[in-house]
């Protein structure tokens, strides 16, 4: 499972904006004669920090992946560190739609975090159906299926009331 092409394009566009900001921070203050050398140095340090952020975001989008096998899951982060989790070790899960992630938990409090922006959830569900505990699998299946089915929260007043400042000339 890797990030979807749309997610990667959005990250690339965002990193292009960050690289533009970094270039502006690096080159523009040096063109003004009235800036002190210390201020120019500070802007260049900020430019390199923004450049570092852009590089880390690109590496994260293109190097993080999860391999789904018959034995379990193997997740590799952007630095190549692997986290393994067997199918039978999974005791519970948490779906955090606001954070765009799924956290698989074990009884020993180990966890594996998967992004909902990954491509390959169908393959994950097929393997999970074969290897996960049936009760846990069906809870997981229905939670993922109903993830986008919840209604949007709306707060509509029963009766539209105009603010007091708008109702001048009318008796209260």
Secondary structure, DSSP 8 states (H G I E B T S, - for coil): -EE-HHHHHHHHHHHHHHHHHHHHHHHHHHH-TTS-HHHHHHHHHHHHHHHHHHHHHHHHHHH-EEEE-SSEEEEE-TT--EEEEEGGGEEEEEEETTTTEEEEEETTS-EEEEETTEE-HHHHHHHHHHHS-HHHHHHHHHHHHTTTTS-------SS----GGG-TTS--
